[in-house]
């Protein structure tokens, strides 16, 4: 039985390595930031799951399973958040493939936010810093 568990763990390690390697190649080779985000997030989570399953099979200790499940759940929670932040930054810095978009919801939201800020009596609204704040006029000069 132990040999079967070791063989299954080996298959999981090879499979997890394949998925992580595929994610790395996708990050380097894909042309746009949005495609790179997909390559960085989807296969990497599957690869981590396969690695964690291999650890659980080899460890043969049920006390380790809740910790491994916690690690994978945290990965499932944080990967979409980080991908969202990177995608929003790519959009704001004009690195997104705008020609490929059917509808640009973020541009509509940003335009509505700009209109709301210009309509407010003090000219400030939302979470943007005021114009006189240090660093609000762009990168530091020096």
PyMOL commands that set and color helices and strands:
alter all, ss='L'
color gray80, all
select helices_A, chain A and resi 2-29+33-59+62-92+98-100+105-119
alter helices_A, ss='H'
color red, helices_A
deselect
rebuild
show_as cartoon
